[in-house]
Amino acid sequence: MLLREIKNIFHLELDAIYGKDEVNSFFYLLIEHYFDLERFVLAMQPELVIDKEQETVIFQALSKLKLEKPIQHIIGTAYFMGLDFKVNKHVLIPRPETEELVRWILDDVKDVKQLLTILDMGTGSGCIPISLDKNLTNAKVFGLDISTDALKVADENNALLNAGVKFFEANMLSLDAETSAKELSQKFDIIISNPPYVRELEKEEMQNNVIEHEPSLALFVPDEDPLKFYSAVVNFAADHLNEDGCLYLEINQYLGEETMNLLEESNFKTIELRKDMFGNDRMIKGIKK
């Protein structure tokens, strides 16, 4: 079958769900992943034919996309900070907004020469700490998560990407009470967290492919206590950051002021709220007094 005919079928079947541009992106990701074909191949070879086995593979992917399964779960990887991370149903798919948070941190420490100790709380796939570890030669990086399944993914990414992050299974809501790991009892220069922050009332704003295929444990918080994870992270950071250490948070765009208040109440200084590429309040940095 002609590859361009398959592309037309993708648009007929999927444009109403995703839009033309997104379907184009899916199609080219799939032919690159499965067939090692560049996106310009149809311009160079408009009569390119794929065999029956290849047809089966790409039409299976089409069927999954019709069910709104994330493209990253179909190909098994997500691109983040120039790296390919393994992802599955147990971890959040890395977002471009989170990449902005990582770049903020890297920009802040680009001139620092001394050893940095860094902790990511609620690490999921490990995309944040692994990206920091790969970009910083002067850092010891740690990550924690409550999910055993998520940590399996993080450990696999750590090995696949030849990173040196050390991961721990721990509940950030009761971290000091339960951990015996000396690495988590030390003082850190940087603590980062992108914890669950989507209120139940905000579900209707979300796409089905997120709600049905990504872990609720990493997404949702109760409407009556939407900042419970931030309270725990800020309290831990207040006790475990070095003097002038930095706390970086990815936040719910609707709760920027409330999250900043948590930092102020815990005596953080120079608190900064930043918007993401979409113009939403998304990131906060605070410095420990």
C-alpha positions as CSV (number, residue, x, y, z in Angstrom):
1,M,0.0,0.0,0.0
2,L,1.2,3.5,-0.7
3,L,2.4,5.4,2.3
4,R,0.7,8.6,1.2
5,E,-2.6,6.6,1.1
6,I,-2.1,5.6,4.7
7,K,-1.5,9.2,5.6
8,N,-4.8,10.1,4.0
9,I,-6.6,7.4,6.0
10,F,-5.1,8.8,9.2
11,H,-6.6,12.2,8.4
12,L,-10.0,10.7,7.5
13,E,-10.1,8.8,10.8
14,L,-8.5,11.2,13.2
15,D,-8.8,14.8,12.2
16,A,-12.2,15.1,13.9
17,I,-10.6,14.0,17.2
18,Y,-7.2,15.7,17.1
19,G,-7.1,18.2,14.3
20,K,-5.0,18.1,11.1
21,D,-1.7,19.4,12.5
22,E,-1.7,16.9,15.4
23,V,-2.5,14.0,13.1
24,N,0.4,15.0,10.8
25,S,2.6,15.0,13.9
26,F,1.4,11.5,14.9
27,F,1.8,10.1,11.5
28,Y,5.4,11.3,11.1
29,L,6.3,10.1,14.6
30,L,5.0,6.7,13.9
31,I,6.8,6.2,10.5
32,E,10.0,7.4,12.1
33,H,9.6,5.2,15.1
34,Y,8.5,2.0,13.3
35,F,10.1,2.4,9.8
36,D,13.0,4.8,10.5
37,L,11.6,7.1,7.8
38,E,12.2,10.9,8.0
39,R,9.2,13.2,7.7
40,F,10.2,14.5,4.3
41,V,10.2,11.0,2.8
42,L,6.8,11.5,1.0
43,A,8.1,14.7,-0.7
44,M,11.1,12.7,-2.0
45,Q,9.3,9.4,-2.7
46,P,5.5,10.1,-3.2
47,E,5.1,6.5,-4.6
48,L,6.7,4.8,-1.6
49,V,5.0,1.5,-0.8
50,I,5.2,-0.3,2.6
51,D,4.7,-4.0,3.0
52,K,1.9,-5.9,4.7
53,E,3.7,-6.3,8.0
54,Q,4.4,-2.6,8.1
55,E,0.8,-1.9,7.3
56,T,-0.4,-4.0,10.2
57,V,1.9,-2.2,12.6
58,I,0.8,1.3,11.6
59,F,-2.9,0.5,11.4
60,Q,-2.7,-1.0,14.9
61,A,-1.3,2.4,16.0
62,L,-4.2,4.1,14.2
63,S,-6.7,2.0,16.1
64,K,-5.1,3.0,19.4
65,L,-5.2,6.6,18.5
66,K,-8.9,6.3,17.7
67,L,-9.3,5.2,21.3
68,E,-7.4,8.3,22.4
69,K,-4.4,6.4,23.7
70,P,-1.4,8.8,24.0
71,I,1.0,8.6,21.1
72,Q,3.8,8.4,23.7
73,H,2.3,5.2,25.1
74,I,2.0,3.8,21.6
75,I,5.7,4.3,20.8
76,G,6.7,3.8,24.4
77,T,8.8,7.0,24.7
78,A,8.5,10.7,25.2
79,Y,11.0,13.4,24.2
80,F,12.1,15.7,27.0
81,M,15.1,18.0,27.2
82,G,16.7,16.4,24.1
83,L,16.4,12.9,25.6
84,D,14.0,10.0,24.9
85,F,12.3,8.8,28.1
86,K,10.5,5.5,28.5
87,V,6.9,6.1,29.6
88,N,3.9,3.9,30.3
89,K,0.6,4.0,32.2
90,H,2.4,4.3,35.5
91,V,4.0,7.7,34.9
92,L,3.0,11.1,33.6
93,I,4.0,11.9,30.1
94,P,6.6,14.7,30.4
95,R,5.2,18.1,29.4
96,P,6.9,21.1,27.7
97,E,5.9,23.2,30.8
98,T,8.1,21.0,32.9
99,E,10.9,21.3,30.5
100,E,10.7,25.1,31.1
101,L,11.1,24.5,34.8
102,V,14.2,22.4,34.3
103,R,15.7,25.1,32.0
104,W,15.0,27.7,34.7
105,I,17.0,25.7,37.2
106,L,19.9,25.1,34.7
107,D,20.0,28.8,33.9
108,D,20.2,29.7,37.6
109,V,23.1,27.3,38.3
110,K,25.1,27.7,35.1
111,D,27.9,29.6,36.8
112,V,28.0,27.5,40.0
113,K,31.2,25.6,40.4
114,Q,30.8,23.8,43.8
115,L,29.0,20.5,44.2
116,L,25.2,20.8,44.2
117,T,22.9,18.4,46.0
118,I,19.5,18.2,44.3
119,L,16.2,16.3,45.2
120,D,13.2,15.8,43.0
121,M,10.0,15.0,45.0
122,G,7.4,13.0,43.1
123,T,9.8,11.9,40.3
124,G,7.6,9.8,38.1
125,S,9.5,8.8,35.0
126,G,12.6,10.5,36.4
127,C,12.6,13.1,33.6
128,I,13.5,16.0,35.9
129,P,16.4,14.6,37.9
130,I,17.8,12.7,35.0
131,S,17.8,15.8,32.8
132,L,19.5,17.7,35.5
133,D,22.1,15.0,36.1
134,K,22.8,14.8,32.3
135,N,23.3,18.6,32.1
136,L,25.3,19.2,35.4
137,T,28.7,17.7,36.0
138,N,28.8,19.2,39.5
139,A,25.6,17.7,41.0
140,K,24.5,14.7,43.1
141,V,20.9,14.2,42.2
142,F,18.2,12.2,44.0
143,G,14.5,11.5,43.3
144,L,11.7,10.0,45.3
145,D,8.2,8.7,44.5
146,I,5.5,6.7,46.3
147,S,4.8,4.5,43.3
148,T,6.9,1.3,43.0
149,D,5.8,1.0,39.3
150,A,6.9,4.6,38.6
151,L,10.3,4.0,40.2
152,K,10.8,1.0,37.9
153,V,10.4,3.3,34.9
154,A,12.7,5.9,36.5
155,D,15.4,3.3,37.2
156,E,15.1,2.0,33.6
157,N,15.4,5.5,32.2
158,N,18.4,6.1,34.5
159,A,20.1,3.1,33.1
160,L,19.1,3.7,29.4
161,L,20.3,7.3,29.5
162,N,23.5,6.5,31.5
163,A,22.6,8.9,34.3
164,G,23.6,8.7,37.9
165,V,20.4,9.6,39.8
166,K,19.6,7.7,43.0
167,F,15.9,7.0,43.5
168,F,14.0,6.2,46.7
169,E,10.5,4.9,47.4
170,A,8.9,7.3,49.8
171,N,5.7,9.2,50.6
172,M,6.3,12.9,50.4
173,L,3.3,13.5,52.8
174,S,5.1,11.7,55.6
175,L,8.7,11.8,54.5
176,D,10.5,12.8,57.7
177,A,8.4,10.3,59.7
178,E,9.1,7.3,57.6
179,T,12.4,7.6,55.8
180,S,15.6,6.1,57.2
181,A,17.7,6.8,54.2
182,K,20.5,9.2,55.2
183,E,20.5,10.7,51.7
184,L,17.0,12.1,52.3
185,S,17.9,13.4,55.7
186,Q,20.7,15.6,54.4
187,K,20.6,19.3,53.4
188,F,20.0,20.1,49.8
189,D,20.9,23.0,47.6
190,I,17.9,22.5,45.3
191,I,14.6,20.8,45.9
192,I,12.1,20.5,43.0
193,S,8.6,19.1,42.9
194,N,5.9,18.7,40.3
195,P,3.3,17.0,42.5
196,P,-0.3,16.2,41.9
197,Y,-2.3,19.5,41.6
198,V,-5.3,19.0,39.4
199,R,-8.6,19.5,41.4
200,E,-11.4,17.1,40.7
201,L,-13.5,20.1,39.5
202,E,-11.0,20.7,36.8
203,K,-11.4,17.2,35.2
204,E,-13.8,18.6,32.6
205,E,-11.1,20.8,31.2
206,M,-8.8,17.8,30.5
207,Q,-8.5,15.6,27.5
208,N,-9.7,12.0,27.6
209,N,-6.3,10.7,26.7
210,V,-4.9,12.1,29.9
211,I,-7.8,11.1,32.2
212,E,-8.1,7.6,30.9
213,H,-4.4,6.7,30.3
214,E,-2.2,8.6,32.8
215,P,-2.0,7.7,36.5
216,S,-4.6,9.4,38.7
217,L,-2.2,9.1,41.6
218,A,0.1,11.6,39.9
219,L,-2.6,14.0,38.7
220,F,-5.5,14.6,41.1
221,V,-6.0,16.2,44.5
222,P,-9.3,16.7,46.4
223,D,-11.1,20.0,45.8
224,E,-11.2,20.7,49.6
225,D,-7.4,20.3,50.0
226,P,-5.7,21.1,46.7
227,L,-2.4,22.2,48.1
228,K,-1.8,19.2,50.4
229,F,1.3,18.0,48.5
230,Y,2.7,21.6,48.3
231,S,2.3,22.0,52.0
232,A,4.3,18.8,52.6
233,V,7.0,19.8,50.1
234,V,7.4,23.3,51.4
235,N,7.6,22.1,55.0
236,F,10.2,19.5,54.0
237,A,12.2,22.1,52.0
238,A,12.1,24.6,54.9
239,D,13.9,22.0,57.0
240,H,16.1,20.3,54.4
241,L,17.4,23.2,52.2
242,N,20.8,24.7,52.9
243,E,20.8,28.4,53.6
244,D,20.0,30.3,50.4
245,G,18.9,26.9,48.9
246,C,16.2,27.1,46.2
247,L,12.8,25.4,46.0
248,Y,11.3,25.1,42.5
249,L,7.7,24.1,42.0
250,E,5.4,23.4,39.1
251,I,2.0,24.6,40.1
252,N,-1.7,24.6,39.3
253,Q,-2.3,27.7,37.1
254,Y,-5.3,28.7,39.2
255,L,-3.6,28.6,42.6
256,G,-0.5,30.7,42.1
257,E,-1.2,33.2,44.8
258,E,-2.2,30.5,47.3
259,T,1.0,28.5,46.6
260,M,3.2,31.6,47.0
261,N,1.5,32.2,50.4
262,L,2.7,28.7,51.5
263,L,6.3,29.8,50.8
264,E,5.9,33.1,52.5
265,E,4.5,31.4,55.6
266,S,7.5,29.2,55.7
267,N,9.9,32.2,55.6
268,F,11.1,31.8,52.0
269,K,12.4,34.9,50.4
270,T,12.6,36.3,46.8
271,I,9.6,34.3,45.8
272,E,9.1,34.4,42.0
273,L,6.1,33.3,40.0
274,R,6.6,32.6,36.3
275,K,4.2,31.9,33.4
276,D,4.7,29.1,31.0
277,M,4.8,29.3,27.2
278,F,1.0,29.3,27.1
279,G,0.7,32.4,29.4
280,N,-0.4,30.4,32.5
281,D,1.0,30.8,36.0
282,R,3.0,27.6,36.2
283,M,6.3,27.8,38.1
284,I,7.4,29.2,41.5
285,K,10.9,29.6,42.9
286,G,11.6,30.5,46.5
287,I,15.0,30.9,48.4
288,K,15.4,29.7,51.9
289,K,16.2,32.5,54.4
